[in-house]
Amino acid sequence: MRPLVPPHIETLKPYVPGKPIEETEREYGLTNVIKLASNENPLGPSPKAIEAMRDAMRKVHLYPDASSYPLVRRLAEHLEVKPEELVLGSGSNELIELLIRTFTTPEEEVLLCQGSFPAYRISTQAHGRPFAEVPMKEGHRYDLEAMARAINPRTRMVFIANPDNPTGTTFGRREWEAFLAQVPEHVLVVHDEAYFEFVDWPEYFSAVEYFRKHPNVVALRTFSKIHGLAGIRLGFGVMDARLAGYLQRTRMPFNLTIPAQQGGLAALDDTEHVRRTKELNLEGLRYYEVELPKLGAKLTESRGNFVLADFGRPAGELYELLLRKGIIVRPMAGNGYPTSLRISVGTAEENARCVAALKEVLG
Ligand SMILES: Cc1ncc(COP(=O)(O)O)c(C=O)c1O
């Protein structure tokens, strides 16, 4: 009998998302469960976005504006780019899919960093594209020099998460420019900036500053993190207008819902929510950096809204014990970090609950 699917689908391991709160409460008979597992915004959605989305619900019998015209204009103004240099997606995840689908062939290779965000590999494999993975260097950092050396004549696209997920490690402008100088023009460099707004480091940069000089550079951003709109699915890419034009051909016309478009518009205006979220996150990062090493954990240098903590013992076990205490974190064994948990920054109270629970289960 013919196989139902080609080998690259047969061998595909699905993405494992963070465990939902409701499921955990049901399974463990708990209430008041907290989730620090998916790098979401502990302050919730921007209140302005909530209001706009409520209003948008009255119009959902209509198809959305296929061009997301007002949101594209507003975003372009916000980023100081042209509307035709923007492509919106159902989360930045959709942009990852579209980029692979549009710009690579099954003969071309995608270059990835081992142990980084798994969606790149899943999308690449789902499209039947070959890929190569370059290990990280010390401190769980992207090794851009090794990645530049790994580019071969078949390489067509490189995915880079900066800050990285799940390590949170970040590289600066100098490393990036040295890398770009070595990448041939026909190789697309996708710089995923999902945690851009959280970074408080003068060396950091955005690929938005680079795509004009280097038209092979693409910046990806999302409303899922700082704006607290993960559940509405809204992300975007900034790139050379010619590249954007091809993505506009391959994307589905109604990929953004009406609430997503309206919510996004309102969230962009809510600078106060962004400011509060960033401040809360920096405090939470500092708290984890002080408290978790006291429990014997080694942390990577994270500039995202989460930490990767190595407890030196099987992460799955620790994860289970925390679940029983109503704390959902993310065990990273499946991503190549067998003894590490990724813990998102929550509210001060949630962070303290997580540390207290860890103390108990480790004690
Ligand atoms: C590095 C990175 N890129 C992209 C995403 C996906 O974001 P979105 O919700 O916009 O699809 C995430 C989400 O966790 C991420 O960590």
Ligand as a Chemical Component Dictionary entry (heavy atoms), coordinates in Angstrom:
data_LIG
# 
_chem_comp.id                   LIG 
_chem_comp.type                 NON-POLYMER 
_chem_comp.pdbx_formal_charge   0 
_chem_comp.three_letter_code    LIG 
# 
loop_
_chem_comp_atom.comp_id 
_chem_comp_atom.atom_id 
_chem_comp_atom.alt_atom_id 
_chem_comp_atom.type_symbol 
_chem_comp_atom.charge 
_chem_comp_atom.model_Cartn_x 
_chem_comp_atom.model_Cartn_y 
_chem_comp_atom.model_Cartn_z 
_chem_comp_atom.pdbx_ordinal 
LIG C1 C1 C 0 11.229 33.387 18.777 1  
LIG C2 C2 C 0 9.764  33.342 18.550 2  
LIG N1 N1 N 0 9.281  33.621 17.337 3  
LIG C3 C3 C 0 7.971  33.575 17.077 4  
LIG C4 C4 C 0 7.063  33.242 18.051 5  
LIG C5 C5 C 0 5.626  33.091 17.673 6  
LIG O1 O1 O 0 4.928  34.198 17.828 7  
LIG P1 P1 P 0 3.442  34.358 17.257 8  
LIG O2 O2 O 0 2.551  34.207 18.429 9  
LIG O3 O3 O 0 3.466  35.739 16.720 10 
LIG O4 O4 O 0 3.188  33.347 16.193 11 
LIG C6 C6 C 0 7.491  32.955 19.333 12 
LIG C7 C7 C 0 6.530  32.563 20.343 13 
LIG O5 O5 O 0 6.787  32.046 21.372 14 
LIG C8 C8 C 0 8.877  32.999 19.587 15 
LIG O6 O6 O 0 9.359  32.692 20.780 16 
# 
loop_
_chem_comp_bond.comp_id 
_chem_comp_bond.atom_id_1 
_chem_comp_bond.atom_id_2 
_chem_comp_bond.value_order 
_chem_comp_bond.pdbx_ordinal 
LIG C1 C2 SING 1  
LIG C2 N1 SING 2  
LIG C2 C8 DOUB 3  
LIG N1 C3 DOUB 4  
LIG C3 C4 SING 5  
LIG C4 C5 SING 6  
LIG C4 C6 DOUB 7  
LIG C5 O1 SING 8  
LIG O1 P1 SING 9  
LIG P1 O2 DOUB 10 
LIG P1 O3 SING 11 
LIG P1 O4 SING 12 
LIG C6 C7 SING 13 
LIG C6 C8 SING 14 
LIG C7 O5 DOUB 15 
LIG C8 O6 SING 16 
# 
